[in-house]
């Protein structure tokens, strides 16, 4: 069967802002591409489906962000040397998630 998973405009904007934040972070030399935005959206929809929903929540985006985006980044030498630097966690904290009611 084909599933239609709904994603609100606010969540699409959140995904764009998260990926965009990778391009302006001082510890990231090369941020994620527009293709990462598409992949993150698809993975958030998949997470919603696996969790038994036909709609995406901010938690779905957060759940998959750490697996979908960091490998697409080119970190600065300083970030590479800093073992405590976690770009996914830091970006999820910096970029506010929308409140979906």
N, C-alpha and C positions, 0 to 999 in steps of 0.2 A: 504494500500500500504506500501511497505518497502522502506525506505529512506536510501540513502547512503550519509552521511555527511562527507565531506573531512576535514581532519585536517593535516596541514603541519608538517613536521618533526621538524621545528623550534618551533612550538607550543607544540608539544609533549615534546620536550626538556625543554621548559619553564615550563610546568606543573610538570615535574620531578624535576626541580630546585626549584620551589615553595614548593613542598611537602618536598623535601630534606632540605630546609631552616628551616622547622619546627623542624628538628632533631638537628640542631646546634645552635638554638637560646638560649641565656643564661637564658631567662625567661620561657622557656618551658622545663619541666622535661621529658616529653615523647611526641615525635612528631608524625605526621600522618604516617600511615602504607602504604605499597605499594597498599593496597586496596583503600586507599584514592585517589591515583593517577588514578586508574581505574574509580572511581566514579566521580572525577573531570573532567576527559576526557568525560565521558558519559553526564554529566550535561552541559558541554560547547557545546557539539554537540546538545543537546536538546535546549539550548538557541539559537543557530544559527538557528535551524529549526523553532522555535517559531517566530523568527525575519524574517522568510521568505528566509533564505539562505541555500544553500547546502554546505557551507564551514564555518569553524570556524575562528573567528578573536580574537586577544588578548583581546578585550573588552568582549567577551563572557566568557573567562576564569575569568577575573576580576569580572564580574557580579555574577558568581556563587561561587567563591572562599569563600567569607564571609559566605555563607550559608552551604557550603559543608565541610569545613575543621575545623573551630574552635571547634566544639563539639567533634572532635576526639582527641583533645590535652589535655594533663595533664599539667596545668600551675604550676609554682613554687608558694609557699606561697606569695612571694613578688609580683608576677604578679596578683595573686588573690586579694590581698589587694589594688592594684593600679587600681582604677576604670577607669583611663584614658587609661590603656593599652588595645589596640585593636590589637590582633595578626594578624588578616587578613589584616588590613590596613597597619600595619608596614611591613609585609612581601611583600605585593604588591608594597610598595615603595622601599624596599631593592633589590628586584629581578627584574632586567630590563626585560621588555617585548620585544619580537622580533618585528622588523619592517617588516610587511608583505606588499608586493607590488602587 
